[in-house]
Structure formats: C-alpha cells, structure tokens
Amino acid sequence: MTLAPGGSLAWVCRRTQALLLRRWPEGGVIYDAADGSLSAVSPVAAELIERLLDGQPMDAEALARHLLQATPEPEDIDGVNQHLAQFEHMGFIERMSP
C-alpha cells in the first residue's frame, strides 16, 4: 500500500471490473457497467483514475508525484484531493481505513 509518512489517507478502486476508461489527448470517458453511465473527465482526471484502476491503494501525494514525475507541492496534492473527492462522489473509488 502506498501511504505517505504521517499516515495520509489512501484511496482504492474496488470496482475495477465494472469501470472502463477510454482516453484521448483532450481527456477521457469512464464507462460504468453497473449502471451504464458515461462520465467525461479531464486529461488529469483520466491519468488519475487510470492509475487507480489497477486496484492498488494510493494516497494523494503518491498520485501527485506520479502525475508530475517530481516532488509535489501542497497545492498539487490539494488538486489531486479534489479529483479524488469527485471520484468518491461518483462511486468510482473509496477511502481505505487506516
């Protein structure tokens, strides 16, 4: 499990078989087989959800580091947390208990 020092909250996609991501340079679309819905996402959101679709728990700092290929600033981590909150609201991911 990828957890940052200090016990950052990890997120996981437990529905990897039900979600399908299709990506383009302009963004992507997530198909949810459970209800047949489609959700358009930005290029950054597509990159984040693609990383989470492997089913491995990740925290916001590790995801930001993956996106940037460098050490993220606090505002980068905040931006990733905003995407994660949206994914949680859409039912794509869930928080892991510490």
N, C-alpha and C positions, 0 to 999 in steps of 0.2 A: 504494500500500500504506500502511496506517495503522500507523506504528510510532512509539512514544513516544521522546523523547530518551533516550539511554542504551542504545538497541538492545533494547527489550523484545521478547519472543518474540511472533510473530504466529501466528494460527490461521486456518485456511481450511476451508470445506466444499467438497470436490471432488465430492460426490455429490448435488448439488442436484436432479438429475432423479429420483433414487431416493427422496428423503425428502419427505414431505408433512406439514405441520403444520396441525393444526386447533386453534383457540384458543377458550377461554371465559373469563369473568372469574375462575373458580376455578383455571385452569391450562390445560393443553393435552395433546394426544396427538400423538406423532410416529409416522407410519407409514413403515416401511422396506420399499420394494417389493422389495428384493433378497432378503429372507428372509420377508416377510410379517408381521414383528413389529410390535407396537404398544408404545410407551413413554409412560407418563403422566409429565407434567412439571409443575412449579410454574409460577405466573404469571411469575416472574422468569426461570426457565429457558426458558419459551416465548418471552419477549421476546428473550433472548439468541440462541436458535437461529434465530428469525425473522430477526434481523439478519445472522447468518452464512449463512443460506440464499441470500443474494444472490450468494454466491460470491466476495466481496471479502475479502481478508485483513484481519484486525482484531487488535489486541492487547487485553489485559485492561483497560488503562487507558482506551482509547477506548470499549470496550464499557460499562465502568462509567460513564463520562461520558455516554454515550447514555442509559443507564438513569436516571441521576439528573438529567440536564439541568443538571449543575453539576460543579465540580471534585471528583473522588472523593478520599476519604481512603484511606490504605493498607489499612485493614480492608475497605473497599468493593472494592478491587482484589483482595484475598485471597479474598473471597467469590466474585467472578467467576471467579478462577482455579480455585476448587473446582468450579464448574459446568463449566468448560472441561475439566478433568481427567475429569469424569464423561462428558461428550460424547465425549472421545477414547476412553475405555474402551468406550463403546457403539459406536464406529466411525463416528460422525457427522462428526467433524472431525479434522484432523491439524495438527501443528505444521509451520510453514514453516522451512526452513533459512535462517539469516541470510545 
